[in-house]
Amino acid sequence: MITESSLQGKNIFLRNLRRSDVPIMVQWINNPEISRYLQVESPVTEEEESMWVENMRDGENDQVFAIIERATEEHVGNIGVHNISKTDKVATIGLFIGDISKQGKGYGKEAIELVTDFAFNELGLIRLQAPIFSFNKRSMAIFEKVGFKQDNSRSDHFWKNGENKEVLFFTRFKPTIEAK
């Protein structure tokens, strides 16, 4: 676990999730405008989300952060490094800006940059992969801006609300690995 002041950006900072974050997270996840882009089933209850937060905090294979707007100190979204394999030095990354009024301000891009640096330099990973629904053009553009490249897709990867959703995978290698 990192300290809360460890991941500092210009307009945001990242801190570990807290139990007190659960009510707003449930609100975001249960909002169809947000949940349509998430690889989770909704609706969720506060109890379910509390259990998830505790599992993320206690686990060794995930590191999930609250995205905090520096100017207001408001929790505006989440970003995480998931399925961390210390053996293979790989993980997946996912994020969302749950506060719709804070979308489009560059917070997602800044959060990806902070977490990518953390994953490569603190966790010692060499590859990150972001699974993104094929209809989520905004997310694809943000990941491409920070150096992720689309590498493949699997139409059978995720079932959501009884439908098969195509997921595209965007990958980034640690720069020393890319140069070889």
Secondary structure, 3 states (H helix, E strand, C coil): CCCCCCEECCCEEEEECCHHHHHHHHHHHCCHHHHCCCCCCCCCCHHHHHHHHHHHHHCCCCEEEEEEECCCCEEEEEEEEEEEECCCCEEEEEEEECCHHHCCCCHHHHHHHHHHHHHHHCCCCCEEEEEEECCCHHHHHHHHHCCCEEEEEEEEEEEECCEEEEEEEEEEECHHHHCC
